[in-house]
């Protein structure tokens, strides 16, 4: 009984010293909250049904409407087993992955480093991923798909907020 009281006293003492708890990780700023609700992901499947990667996107028009409102902007990060680059309208090749919005190719693509100004939105930093800012012309519906000749992702659908 004496040992039990000593152990209990130390447990109470050490648990009282903790300044952080599990809920500290849930504190987010407004942009992070919006990005969590905007983040969508899909497996990239080959024609044989095998998983060849993971494709994720955050619709920046929802997260930063004051900055991203002229066109449709996405923060895209993807992992593909085979080393491939995203289609670039300024330097296209046949082997590129093509991200399409409503079957239309992007106007502009900017490849980003692993650490970039949007990294905090996804909270997934990995040197395996490729990160991009992708710009499309303004659209009424948002149906985003990643594809190439051998594989494609599911369609990521976003609802537009009409103010």
HELIX and SHEET records of a PDB file:
HELIX    1   1 UNK A    2  UNK A   16  1                                  15    
HELIX    2   2 UNK A   22  UNK A   26  5                                   5    
HELIX    3   3 UNK A   30  UNK A   38  1                                   9    
HELIX    4   4 UNK A   60  UNK A   63  1                                   4    
HELIX    5   5 UNK A  119  UNK A  122  1                                   4    
SHEET    1   A 6 UNK A 108  UNK A 112  0                                        
SHEET    2   A 6 UNK A 130  UNK A 136 -1                                        
SHEET    3   A 6 UNK A  72  UNK A  80 -1                                        
SHEET    4   A 6 UNK A  51  UNK A  59 -1                                        
SHEET    5   A 6 UNK A  40  UNK A  46 -1                                        
SHEET    6   A 6 UNK A 151  UNK A 153 -1                                        
SHEET    1   B 4 UNK A 104  UNK A 105  0                                        
SHEET    2   B 4 UNK A  98  UNK A 101 -1                                        
SHEET    3   B 4 UNK A 142  UNK A 147 -1                                        
SHEET    4   B 4 UNK A 156  UNK A 158 -1                                        
END                                                                             
